[in-house]
Amino acid sequence: MSEPVQLDLFGDYEDKPKEPVLNGMYYERSSSKFVSYVLGRRHFEITPGRCLGDKEWKERIMRERAI
């Protein structure tokens, strides 16, 4: 008989993405909109005028999380 196969469910595998997965709100320069990402997938987008954040928050996101 052959030996039983043991799977490593929590090991590092090569097929994981090399880049970090986007999560949260970002500012997209090309469209000039705030874009929400959930687990790397684009969720929704909104113009800066309709975004509910205050002015300081919007400026910080535009500066720190621009893509």
CHARMM internal coordinates of N, CA and C (Angstrom, degrees):
IC EDIT
DIST 1 N 1 CA 1.4520
DIST 1 CA 1 C 1.5279
ANGL 1 N 1 CA 1 C 109.41
DIST 1 C 2 N 1.3220
ANGL 1 CA 1 C 2 N 114.56
DIHE 1 N 1 CA 1 C 2 N 153.79
DIST 2 N 2 CA 1.4587
ANGL 1 C 2 N 2 CA 119.81
DIHE 1 CA 1 C 2 N 2 CA 177.66
DIST 2 CA 2 C 1.5299
ANGL 2 N 2 CA 2 C 109.85
DIHE 1 C 2 N 2 CA 2 C -88.65
DIST 2 C 3 N 1.3258
ANGL 2 CA 2 C 3 N 114.83
DIHE 2 N 2 CA 2 C 3 N 160.87
DIST 3 N 3 CA 1.4696
ANGL 2 C 3 N 3 CA 119.64
DIHE 2 CA 2 C 3 N 3 CA 179.60
DIST 3 CA 3 C 1.5219
ANGL 3 N 3 CA 3 C 110.11
DIHE 2 C 3 N 3 CA 3 C -72.94
DIST 3 C 4 N 1.3378
ANGL 3 CA 3 C 4 N 118.36
DIHE 3 N 3 CA 3 C 4 N 149.25
DIST 4 N 4 CA 1.4677
ANGL 3 C 4 N 4 CA 120.45
DIHE 3 CA 3 C 4 N 4 CA 177.28
DIST 4 CA 4 C 1.5399
ANGL 4 N 4 CA 4 C 110.08
DIHE 3 C 4 N 4 CA 4 C -68.94
DIST 4 C 5 N 1.2953
ANGL 4 CA 4 C 5 N 115.45
DIHE 4 N 4 CA 4 C 5 N 148.34
DIST 5 N 5 CA 1.4597
ANGL 4 C 5 N 5 CA 121.36
DIHE 4 CA 4 C 5 N 5 CA 179.95
DIST 5 CA 5 C 1.5134
ANGL 5 N 5 CA 5 C 108.72
DIHE 4 C 5 N 5 CA 5 C -89.95
DIST 5 C 6 N 1.3393
ANGL 5 CA 5 C 6 N 115.79
DIHE 5 N 5 CA 5 C 6 N 131.28
DIST 6 N 6 CA 1.4583
ANGL 5 C 6 N 6 CA 120.41
DIHE 5 CA 5 C 6 N 6 CA 178.31
DIST 6 CA 6 C 1.5252
ANGL 6 N 6 CA 6 C 108.13
DIHE 5 C 6 N 6 CA 6 C -112.48
DIST 6 C 7 N 1.3239
ANGL 6 CA 6 C 7 N 115.53
DIHE 6 N 6 CA 6 C 7 N 126.11
DIST 7 N 7 CA 1.4551
ANGL 6 C 7 N 7 CA 120.83
DIHE 6 CA 6 C 7 N 7 CA -179.50
DIST 7 CA 7 C 1.5211
ANGL 7 N 7 CA 7 C 110.36
DIHE 6 C 7 N 7 CA 7 C -95.05
DIST 7 C 8 N 1.3148
ANGL 7 CA 7 C 8 N 115.55
DIHE 7 N 7 CA 7 C 8 N 139.03
DIST 8 N 8 CA 1.4536
ANGL 7 C 8 N 8 CA 120.80
DIHE 7 CA 7 C 8 N 8 CA 175.35
DIST 8 CA 8 C 1.5187
ANGL 8 N 8 CA 8 C 107.76
DIHE 7 C 8 N 8 CA 8 C -96.27
DIST 8 C 9 N 1.3303
ANGL 8 CA 8 C 9 N 116.86
DIHE 8 N 8 CA 8 C 9 N 99.11
DIST 9 N 9 CA 1.4595
ANGL 8 C 9 N 9 CA 121.38
DIHE 8 CA 8 C 9 N 9 CA -175.06
DIST 9 CA 9 C 1.5199
ANGL 9 N 9 CA 9 C 113.63
DIHE 8 C 9 N 9 CA 9 C -75.22
DIST 9 C 10 N 1.3193
ANGL 9 CA 9 C 10 N 117.82
DIHE 9 N 9 CA 9 C 10 N -20.81
DIST 10 N 10 CA 1.4561
ANGL 9 C 10 N 10 CA 120.66
DIHE 9 CA 9 C 10 N 10 CA -174.69
DIST 10 CA 10 C 1.5232
ANGL 10 N 10 CA 10 C 112.92
DIHE 9 C 10 N 10 CA 10 C -114.95
DIST 10 C 11 N 1.3059
ANGL 10 CA 10 C 11 N 118.01
DIHE 10 N 10 CA 10 C 11 N 14.04
DIST 11 N 11 CA 1.4554
ANGL 10 C 11 N 11 CA 121.55
DIHE 10 CA 10 C 11 N 11 CA -178.88
DIST 11 CA 11 C 1.5154
ANGL 11 N 11 CA 11 C 112.37
DIHE 10 C 11 N 11 CA 11 C -81.65
DIST 11 C 12 N 1.3290
ANGL 11 CA 11 C 12 N 115.65
DIHE 11 N 11 CA 11 C 12 N 165.84
DIST 12 N 12 CA 1.4627
ANGL 11 C 12 N 12 CA 121.29
DIHE 11 CA 11 C 12 N 12 CA 175.80
DIST 12 CA 12 C 1.5142
ANGL 12 N 12 CA 12 C 109.35
DIHE 11 C 12 N 12 CA 12 C -81.97
DIST 12 C 13 N 1.3068
ANGL 12 CA 12 C 13 N 115.70
DIHE 12 N 12 CA 12 C 13 N 132.04
DIST 13 N 13 CA 1.4557
ANGL 12 C 13 N 13 CA 121.31
DIHE 12 CA 12 C 13 N 13 CA 179.41
DIST 13 CA 13 C 1.5131
ANGL 13 N 13 CA 13 C 109.51
DIHE 12 C 13 N 13 CA 13 C -119.88
DIST 13 C 14 N 1.2981
ANGL 13 CA 13 C 14 N 116.49
DIHE 13 N 13 CA 13 C 14 N 155.37
DIST 14 N 14 CA 1.4546
ANGL 13 C 14 N 14 CA 122.46
DIHE 13 CA 13 C 14 N 14 CA -176.90
DIST 14 CA 14 C 1.5265
ANGL 14 N 14 CA 14 C 113.16
DIHE 13 C 14 N 14 CA 14 C -73.42
DIST 14 C 15 N 1.3142
ANGL 14 CA 14 C 15 N 119.03
DIHE 14 N 14 CA 14 C 15 N -18.71
DIST 15 N 15 CA 1.4600
ANGL 14 C 15 N 15 CA 120.65
DIHE 14 CA 14 C 15 N 15 CA -176.01
DIST 15 CA 15 C 1.5306
ANGL 15 N 15 CA 15 C 113.21
DIHE 14 C 15 N 15 CA 15 C -83.33
DIST 15 C 16 N 1.3280
ANGL 15 CA 15 C 16 N 118.35
DIHE 15 N 15 CA 15 C 16 N 1.33
DIST 16 N 16 CA 1.4590
ANGL 15 C 16 N 16 CA 120.90
DIHE 15 CA 15 C 16 N 16 CA 176.41
DIST 16 CA 16 C 1.5215
ANGL 16 N 16 CA 16 C 109.07
DIHE 15 C 16 N 16 CA 16 C -71.15
DIST 16 C 17 N 1.3407
ANGL 16 CA 16 C 17 N 118.01
DIHE 16 N 16 CA 16 C 17 N 147.38
DIST 17 N 17 CA 1.4639
ANGL 16 C 17 N 17 CA 119.84
DIHE 16 CA 16 C 17 N 17 CA -179.47
DIST 17 CA 17 C 1.5244
ANGL 17 N 17 CA 17 C 111.07
DIHE 16 C 17 N 17 CA 17 C -65.10
DIST 17 C 18 N 1.3164
ANGL 17 CA 17 C 18 N 116.16
DIHE 17 N 17 CA 17 C 18 N 140.71
DIST 18 N 18 CA 1.4653
ANGL 17 C 18 N 18 CA 121.82
DIHE 17 CA 17 C 18 N 18 CA -179.96
DIST 18 CA 18 C 1.5227
ANGL 18 N 18 CA 18 C 111.42
DIHE 17 C 18 N 18 CA 18 C -76.96
DIST 18 C 19 N 1.3439
ANGL 18 CA 18 C 19 N 116.87
DIHE 18 N 18 CA 18 C 19 N -32.95
DIST 19 N 19 CA 1.4522
ANGL 18 C 19 N 19 CA 121.19
DIHE 18 CA 18 C 19 N 19 CA -179.42
DIST 19 CA 19 C 1.5287
ANGL 19 N 19 CA 19 C 110.09
DIHE 18 C 19 N 19 CA 19 C -87.78
DIST 19 C 20 N 1.3340
ANGL 19 CA 19 C 20 N 117.28
DIHE 19 N 19 CA 19 C 20 N 151.48
DIST 20 N 20 CA 1.4582
ANGL 19 C 20 N 20 CA 118.55
DIHE 19 CA 19 C 20 N 20 CA 177.41
DIST 20 CA 20 C 1.5286
ANGL 20 N 20 CA 20 C 110.97
DIHE 19 C 20 N 20 CA 20 C -66.28
DIST 20 C 21 N 1.3120
ANGL 20 CA 20 C 21 N 115.92
DIHE 20 N 20 CA 20 C 21 N 146.57
DIST 21 N 21 CA 1.4625
ANGL 20 C 21 N 21 CA 121.76
DIHE 20 CA 20 C 21 N 21 CA 179.96
DIST 21 CA 21 C 1.5265
ANGL 21 N 21 CA 21 C 108.11
DIHE 20 C 21 N 21 CA 21 C -82.17
DIST 21 C 22 N 1.3287
ANGL 21 CA 21 C 22 N 116.24
DIHE 21 N 21 CA 21 C 22 N 132.22
DIST 22 N 22 CA 1.4613
ANGL 21 C 22 N 22 CA 120.60
DIHE 21 CA 21 C 22 N 22 CA -179.95
DIST 22 CA 22 C 1.5244
ANGL 22 N 22 CA 22 C 110.52
DIHE 21 C 22 N 22 CA 22 C -73.01
DIST 22 C 23 N 1.3103
ANGL 22 CA 22 C 23 N 114.66
DIHE 22 N 22 CA 22 C 23 N 134.20
DIST 23 N 23 CA 1.4620
ANGL 22 C 23 N 23 CA 122.77
DIHE 22 CA 22 C 23 N 23 CA 176.51
DIST 23 CA 23 C 1.5165
ANGL 23 N 23 CA 23 C 107.70
DIHE 22 C 23 N 23 CA 23 C -143.20
DIST 23 C 24 N 1.3063
ANGL 23 CA 23 C 24 N 117.87
DIHE 23 N 23 CA 23 C 24 N 126.72
DIST 24 N 24 CA 1.4528
ANGL 23 C 24 N 24 CA 120.78
DIHE 23 CA 23 C 24 N 24 CA 176.93
DIST 24 CA 24 C 1.5076
ANGL 24 N 24 CA 24 C 112.92
DIHE 23 C 24 N 24 CA 24 C 111.75
DIST 24 C 25 N 1.3326
ANGL 24 CA 24 C 25 N 115.31
DIHE 24 N 24 CA 24 C 25 N -163.42
DIST 25 N 25 CA 1.4606
ANGL 24 C 25 N 25 CA 122.14
DIHE 24 CA 24 C 25 N 25 CA -176.14
DIST 25 CA 25 C 1.5300
ANGL 25 N 25 CA 25 C 109.24
DIHE 24 C 25 N 25 CA 25 C -98.16
DIST 25 C 26 N 1.3327
ANGL 25 CA 25 C 26 N 115.63
DIHE 25 N 25 CA 25 C 26 N 134.18
DIST 26 N 26 CA 1.4576
ANGL 25 C 26 N 26 CA 123.19
DIHE 25 CA 25 C 26 N 26 CA 178.74
DIST 26 CA 26 C 1.5191
ANGL 26 N 26 CA 26 C 108.74
DIHE 25 C 26 N 26 CA 26 C -131.68
DIST 26 C 27 N 1.3342
ANGL 26 CA 26 C 27 N 115.62
DIHE 26 N 26 CA 26 C 27 N 161.65
DIST 27 N 27 CA 1.4625
ANGL 26 C 27 N 27 CA 120.80
DIHE 26 CA 26 C 27 N 27 CA 174.32
DIST 27 CA 27 C 1.5178
ANGL 27 N 27 CA 27 C 107.74
DIHE 26 C 27 N 27 CA 27 C -107.08
DIST 27 C 28 N 1.3229
ANGL 27 CA 27 C 28 N 115.94
DIHE 27 N 27 CA 27 C 28 N 122.89
DIST 28 N 28 CA 1.4569
ANGL 27 C 28 N 28 CA 121.22
DIHE 27 CA 27 C 28 N 28 CA -179.11
DIST 28 CA 28 C 1.5293
ANGL 28 N 28 CA 28 C 108.67
DIHE 27 C 28 N 28 CA 28 C -96.72
DIST 28 C 29 N 1.3421
ANGL 28 CA 28 C 29 N 115.94
DIHE 28 N 28 CA 28 C 29 N 112.39
DIST 29 N 29 CA 1.4572
ANGL 28 C 29 N 29 CA 120.36
DIHE 28 CA 28 C 29 N 29 CA -176.64
DIST 29 CA 29 C 1.5238
ANGL 29 N 29 CA 29 C 112.70
DIHE 28 C 29 N 29 CA 29 C -63.84
DIST 29 C 30 N 1.3275
ANGL 29 CA 29 C 30 N 117.41
DIHE 29 N 29 CA 29 C 30 N -39.62
DIST 30 N 30 CA 1.4595
ANGL 29 C 30 N 30 CA 120.25
DIHE 29 CA 29 C 30 N 30 CA -174.76
DIST 30 CA 30 C 1.5333
ANGL 30 N 30 CA 30 C 113.11
DIHE 29 C 30 N 30 CA 30 C -63.50
DIST 30 C 31 N 1.3368
ANGL 30 CA 30 C 31 N 117.16
DIHE 30 N 30 CA 30 C 31 N -33.12
DIST 31 N 31 CA 1.4698
ANGL 30 C 31 N 31 CA 120.30
DIHE 30 CA 30 C 31 N 31 CA 179.91
DIST 31 CA 31 C 1.5278
ANGL 31 N 31 CA 31 C 112.58
DIHE 30 C 31 N 31 CA 31 C -106.12
DIST 31 C 32 N 1.3367
ANGL 31 CA 31 C 32 N 117.47
DIHE 31 N 31 CA 31 C 32 N -5.77
DIST 32 N 32 CA 1.4753
ANGL 31 C 32 N 32 CA 123.10
DIHE 31 CA 31 C 32 N 32 CA -176.62
DIST 32 CA 32 C 1.5205
ANGL 32 N 32 CA 32 C 111.73
DIHE 31 C 32 N 32 CA 32 C 55.07
DIST 32 C 33 N 1.3491
ANGL 32 CA 32 C 33 N 116.21
DIHE 32 N 32 CA 32 C 33 N 42.79
DIST 33 N 33 CA 1.4660
ANGL 32 C 33 N 33 CA 121.35
DIHE 32 CA 32 C 33 N 33 CA 179.75
DIST 33 CA 33 C 1.5207
ANGL 33 N 33 CA 33 C 110.05
DIHE 32 C 33 N 33 CA 33 C -131.74
DIST 33 C 34 N 1.3339
ANGL 33 CA 33 C 34 N 115.07
DIHE 33 N 33 CA 33 C 34 N 156.87
DIST 34 N 34 CA 1.4512
ANGL 33 C 34 N 34 CA 121.00
DIHE 33 CA 33 C 34 N 34 CA 169.92
DIST 34 CA 34 C 1.5252
ANGL 34 N 34 CA 34 C 107.26
DIHE 33 C 34 N 34 CA 34 C -84.43
DIST 34 C 35 N 1.3283
ANGL 34 CA 34 C 35 N 116.38
DIHE 34 N 34 CA 34 C 35 N 133.45
DIST 35 N 35 CA 1.4565
ANGL 34 C 35 N 35 CA 121.68
DIHE 34 CA 34 C 35 N 35 CA -175.53
DIST 35 CA 35 C 1.5210
ANGL 35 N 35 CA 35 C 108.47
DIHE 34 C 35 N 35 CA 35 C -125.86
DIST 35 C 36 N 1.3191
ANGL 35 CA 35 C 36 N 116.11
DIHE 35 N 35 CA 35 C 36 N 132.76
DIST 36 N 36 CA 1.4610
ANGL 35 C 36 N 36 CA 121.75
DIHE 35 CA 35 C 36 N 36 CA 177.94
DIST 36 CA 36 C 1.5273
ANGL 36 N 36 CA 36 C 109.13
DIHE 35 C 36 N 36 CA 36 C -99.77
DIST 36 C 37 N 1.3451
ANGL 36 CA 36 C 37 N 115.79
DIHE 36 N 36 CA 36 C 37 N 132.12
DIST 37 N 37 CA 1.4597
ANGL 36 C 37 N 37 CA 121.85
DIHE 36 CA 36 C 37 N 37 CA 176.32
DIST 37 CA 37 C 1.5194
ANGL 37 N 37 CA 37 C 109.20
DIHE 36 C 37 N 37 CA 37 C -118.58
DIST 37 C 38 N 1.3319
ANGL 37 CA 37 C 38 N 116.04
DIHE 37 N 37 CA 37 C 38 N 139.15
DIST 38 N 38 CA 1.4558
ANGL 37 C 38 N 38 CA 122.47
DIHE 37 CA 37 C 38 N 38 CA 175.96
DIST 38 CA 38 C 1.5237
ANGL 38 N 38 CA 38 C 107.07
DIHE 37 C 38 N 38 CA 38 C -127.16
DIST 38 C 39 N 1.3236
ANGL 38 CA 38 C 39 N 116.05
DIHE 38 N 38 CA 38 C 39 N 116.69
DIST 39 N 39 CA 1.4660
ANGL 38 C 39 N 39 CA 122.99
DIHE 38 CA 38 C 39 N 39 CA -178.21
DIST 39 CA 39 C 1.5269
ANGL 39 N 39 CA 39 C 112.21
DIHE 38 C 39 N 39 CA 39 C 51.55
DIST 39 C 40 N 1.3319
ANGL 39 CA 39 C 40 N 116.46
DIHE 39 N 39 CA 39 C 40 N 41.01
DIST 40 N 40 CA 1.4475
ANGL 39 C 40 N 40 CA 121.70
DIHE 39 CA 39 C 40 N 40 CA 176.41
DIST 40 CA 40 C 1.5130
ANGL 40 N 40 CA 40 C 115.68
DIHE 39 C 40 N 40 CA 40 C 83.90
DIST 40 C 41 N 1.3079
ANGL 40 CA 40 C 41 N 117.66
DIHE 40 N 40 CA 40 C 41 N -2.40
DIST 41 N 41 CA 1.4704
ANGL 40 C 41 N 41 CA 120.89
DIHE 40 CA 40 C 41 N 41 CA -179.60
DIST 41 CA 41 C 1.5272
ANGL 41 N 41 CA 41 C 109.59
DIHE 40 C 41 N 41 CA 41 C -108.43
DIST 41 C 42 N 1.3198
ANGL 41 CA 41 C 42 N 115.64
DIHE 41 N 41 CA 41 C 42 N 137.57
DIST 42 N 42 CA 1.4619
ANGL 41 C 42 N 42 CA 121.68
DIHE 41 CA 41 C 42 N 42 CA -179.67
DIST 42 CA 42 C 1.5286
ANGL 42 N 42 CA 42 C 109.00
DIHE 41 C 42 N 42 CA 42 C -65.61
DIST 42 C 43 N 1.3286
ANGL 42 CA 42 C 43 N 116.09
DIHE 42 N 42 CA 42 C 43 N 124.58
DIST 43 N 43 CA 1.4616
ANGL 42 C 43 N 43 CA 120.65
DIHE 42 CA 42 C 43 N 43 CA -176.07
DIST 43 CA 43 C 1.5280
ANGL 43 N 43 CA 43 C 110.92
DIHE 42 C 43 N 43 CA 43 C -98.94
DIST 43 C 44 N 1.3355
ANGL 43 CA 43 C 44 N 117.88
DIHE 43 N 43 CA 43 C 44 N -57.44
DIST 44 N 44 CA 1.4607
ANGL 43 C 44 N 44 CA 121.00
DIHE 43 CA 43 C 44 N 44 CA 175.74
DIST 44 CA 44 C 1.5236
ANGL 44 N 44 CA 44 C 109.23
DIHE 43 C 44 N 44 CA 44 C -156.16
DIST 44 C 45 N 1.3270
ANGL 44 CA 44 C 45 N 115.41
DIHE 44 N 44 CA 44 C 45 N 166.32
DIST 45 N 45 CA 1.4611
ANGL 44 C 45 N 45 CA 121.23
DIHE 44 CA 44 C 45 N 45 CA 176.89
DIST 45 CA 45 C 1.5197
ANGL 45 N 45 CA 45 C 109.42
DIHE 44 C 45 N 45 CA 45 C -133.99
DIST 45 C 46 N 1.3444
ANGL 45 CA 45 C 46 N 114.96
DIHE 45 N 45 CA 45 C 46 N 153.36
DIST 46 N 46 CA 1.4597
ANGL 45 C 46 N 46 CA 120.18
DIHE 45 CA 45 C 46 N 46 CA -177.03
DIST 46 CA 46 C 1.5265
ANGL 46 N 46 CA 46 C 108.42
DIHE 45 C 46 N 46 CA 46 C -149.81
DIST 46 C 47 N 1.3230
ANGL 46 CA 46 C 47 N 116.37
DIHE 46 N 46 CA 46 C 47 N 146.43
DIST 47 N 47 CA 1.4615
ANGL 46 C 47 N 47 CA 120.53
DIHE 46 CA 46 C 47 N 47 CA 178.67
DIST 47 CA 47 C 1.5297
ANGL 47 N 47 CA 47 C 109.25
DIHE 46 C 47 N 47 CA 47 C -74.17
DIST 47 C 48 N 1.3348
ANGL 47 CA 47 C 48 N 117.20
DIHE 47 N 47 CA 47 C 48 N 154.34
DIST 48 N 48 CA 1.4739
ANGL 47 C 48 N 48 CA 119.00
DIHE 47 CA 47 C 48 N 48 CA 179.01
DIST 48 CA 48 C 1.5244
ANGL 48 N 48 CA 48 C 113.70
DIHE 47 C 48 N 48 CA 48 C -58.68
DIST 48 C 49 N 1.3177
ANGL 48 CA 48 C 49 N 118.24
DIHE 48 N 48 CA 48 C 49 N -32.37
DIST 49 N 49 CA 1.4712
ANGL 48 C 49 N 49 CA 120.97
DIHE 48 CA 48 C 49 N 49 CA 179.36
DIST 49 CA 49 C 1.5125
ANGL 49 N 49 CA 49 C 113.72
DIHE 48 C 49 N 49 CA 49 C -67.74
DIST 49 C 50 N 1.3299
ANGL 49 CA 49 C 50 N 117.35
DIHE 49 N 49 CA 49 C 50 N -30.70
DIST 50 N 50 CA 1.4666
ANGL 49 C 50 N 50 CA 121.20
DIHE 49 CA 49 C 50 N 50 CA -178.72
DIST 50 CA 50 C 1.5237
ANGL 50 N 50 CA 50 C 112.79
DIHE 49 C 50 N 50 CA 50 C -94.65
DIST 50 C 51 N 1.3375
ANGL 50 CA 50 C 51 N 116.98
DIHE 50 N 50 CA 50 C 51 N -10.25
DIST 51 N 51 CA 1.4646
ANGL 50 C 51 N 51 CA 121.27
DIHE 50 CA 50 C 51 N 51 CA -179.34
DIST 51 CA 51 C 1.5274
ANGL 51 N 51 CA 51 C 109.66
DIHE 50 C 51 N 51 CA 51 C -68.51
DIST 51 C 52 N 1.3204
ANGL 51 CA 51 C 52 N 117.55
DIHE 51 N 51 CA 51 C 52 N 139.22
DIST 52 N 52 CA 1.4627
ANGL 51 C 52 N 52 CA 122.27
DIHE 51 CA 51 C 52 N 52 CA -173.68
DIST 52 CA 52 C 1.5249
ANGL 52 N 52 CA 52 C 114.51
DIHE 51 C 52 N 52 CA 52 C -81.46
DIST 52 C 53 N 1.3168
ANGL 52 CA 52 C 53 N 119.05
DIHE 52 N 52 CA 52 C 53 N -10.36
DIST 53 N 53 CA 1.4621
ANGL 52 C 53 N 53 CA 120.65
DIHE 52 CA 52 C 53 N 53 CA -178.69
DIST 53 CA 53 C 1.5215
ANGL 53 N 53 CA 53 C 111.95
DIHE 52 C 53 N 53 CA 53 C -67.73
DIST 53 C 54 N 1.3361
ANGL 53 CA 53 C 54 N 116.40
DIHE 53 N 53 CA 53 C 54 N 155.97
DIST 54 N 54 CA 1.4595
ANGL 53 C 54 N 54 CA 118.92
DIHE 53 CA 53 C 54 N 54 CA 177.52
DIST 54 CA 54 C 1.5370
ANGL 54 N 54 CA 54 C 110.00
DIHE 53 C 54 N 54 CA 54 C -76.48
DIST 54 C 55 N 1.3203
ANGL 54 CA 54 C 55 N 116.12
DIHE 54 N 54 CA 54 C 55 N 171.56
DIST 55 N 55 CA 1.4648
ANGL 54 C 55 N 55 CA 121.84
DIHE 54 CA 54 C 55 N 55 CA -172.81
DIST 55 CA 55 C 1.5332
ANGL 55 N 55 CA 55 C 111.91
DIHE 54 C 55 N 55 CA 55 C -60.26
DIST 55 C 56 N 1.3268
ANGL 55 CA 55 C 56 N 117.97
DIHE 55 N 55 CA 55 C 56 N -42.47
DIST 56 N 56 CA 1.4624
ANGL 55 C 56 N 56 CA 121.45
DIHE 55 CA 55 C 56 N 56 CA -179.64
DIST 56 CA 56 C 1.5273
ANGL 56 N 56 CA 56 C 111.22
DIHE 55 C 56 N 56 CA 56 C -63.36
DIST 56 C 57 N 1.3292
ANGL 56 CA 56 C 57 N 116.77
DIHE 56 N 56 CA 56 C 57 N -41.58
DIST 57 N 57 CA 1.4593
ANGL 56 C 57 N 57 CA 121.14
DIHE 56 CA 56 C 57 N 57 CA 179.68
DIST 57 CA 57 C 1.5251
ANGL 57 N 57 CA 57 C 110.37
DIHE 56 C 57 N 57 CA 57 C -63.38
DIST 57 C 58 N 1.3388
ANGL 57 CA 57 C 58 N 116.42
DIHE 57 N 57 CA 57 C 58 N -45.80
DIST 58 N 58 CA 1.4609
ANGL 57 C 58 N 58 CA 120.99
DIHE 57 CA 57 C 58 N 58 CA 179.93
DIST 58 CA 58 C 1.5283
ANGL 58 N 58 CA 58 C 110.99
DIHE 57 C 58 N 58 CA 58 C -60.47
DIST 58 C 59 N 1.3250
ANGL 58 CA 58 C 59 N 117.03
DIHE 58 N 58 CA 58 C 59 N -43.85
DIST 59 N 59 CA 1.4649
ANGL 58 C 59 N 59 CA 120.59
DIHE 58 CA 58 C 59 N 59 CA 179.58
DIST 59 CA 59 C 1.5245
ANGL 59 N 59 CA 59 C 111.24
DIHE 58 C 59 N 59 CA 59 C -64.41
DIST 59 C 60 N 1.3311
ANGL 59 CA 59 C 60 N 116.94
DIHE 59 N 59 CA 59 C 60 N -39.47
DIST 60 N 60 CA 1.4631
ANGL 59 C 60 N 60 CA 120.38
DIHE 59 CA 59 C 60 N 60 CA 179.52
DIST 60 CA 60 C 1.5286
ANGL 60 N 60 CA 60 C 111.18
DIHE 59 C 60 N 60 CA 60 C -66.42
DIST 60 C 61 N 1.3233
ANGL 60 CA 60 C 61 N 117.48
DIHE 60 N 60 CA 60 C 61 N -43.16
DIST 61 N 61 CA 1.4641
ANGL 60 C 61 N 61 CA 120.97
DIHE 60 CA 60 C 61 N 61 CA 178.45
DIST 61 CA 61 C 1.5233
ANGL 61 N 61 CA 61 C 110.23
DIHE 60 C 61 N 61 CA 61 C -64.39
DIST 61 C 62 N 1.3248
ANGL 61 CA 61 C 62 N 117.71
DIHE 61 N 61 CA 61 C 62 N -41.70
DIST 62 N 62 CA 1.4664
ANGL 61 C 62 N 62 CA 121.05
DIHE 61 CA 61 C 62 N 62 CA 178.51
DIST 62 CA 62 C 1.5270
ANGL 62 N 62 CA 62 C 111.08
DIHE 61 C 62 N 62 CA 62 C -61.59
DIST 62 C 63 N 1.3092
ANGL 62 CA 62 C 63 N 116.50
DIHE 62 N 62 CA 62 C 63 N -34.78
DIST 63 N 63 CA 1.4630
ANGL 62 C 63 N 63 CA 121.57
DIHE 62 CA 62 C 63 N 63 CA -178.03
DIST 63 CA 63 C 1.5334
ANGL 63 N 63 CA 63 C 112.07
DIHE 62 C 63 N 63 CA 63 C -81.60
DIST 63 C 64 N 1.3257
ANGL 63 CA 63 C 64 N 117.19
DIHE 63 N 63 CA 63 C 64 N -45.30
DIST 64 N 64 CA 1.4608
ANGL 63 C 64 N 64 CA 121.10
DIHE 63 CA 63 C 64 N 64 CA -171.36
DIST 64 CA 64 C 1.5303
ANGL 64 N 64 CA 64 C 114.89
DIHE 63 C 64 N 64 CA 64 C -93.14
DIST 64 C 65 N 1.3237
ANGL 64 CA 64 C 65 N 118.37
DIHE 64 N 64 CA 64 C 65 N -27.86
DIST 65 N 65 CA 1.4583
ANGL 64 C 65 N 65 CA 120.47
DIHE 64 CA 64 C 65 N 65 CA -173.77
DIST 65 CA 65 C 1.5188
ANGL 65 N 65 CA 65 C 112.59
DIHE 64 C 65 N 65 CA 65 C -124.33
DIST 65 C 66 N 1.3175
ANGL 65 CA 65 C 66 N 115.98
DIHE 65 N 65 CA 65 C 66 N 39.50
DIST 66 N 66 CA 1.4641
ANGL 65 C 66 N 66 CA 120.38
DIHE 65 CA 65 C 66 N 66 CA 178.44
DIST 66 CA 66 C 1.5315
ANGL 66 N 66 CA 66 C 109.37
DIHE 65 C 66 N 66 CA 66 C -81.71
DIST 66 C 67 N 1.3042
ANGL 66 CA 66 C 67 N 115.07
DIHE 66 N 66 CA 66 C 67 N 137.44
DIST 67 N 67 CA 1.4697
ANGL 66 C 67 N 67 CA 120.31
DIHE 66 CA 66 C 67 N 67 CA 177.11
DIST 67 CA 67 C 1.5167
ANGL 67 N 67 CA 67 C 109.29
DIHE 66 C 67 N 67 CA 67 C -125.63
END
COOR INIT
IC SEED 1 N 1 CA 1 C
IC BUILD
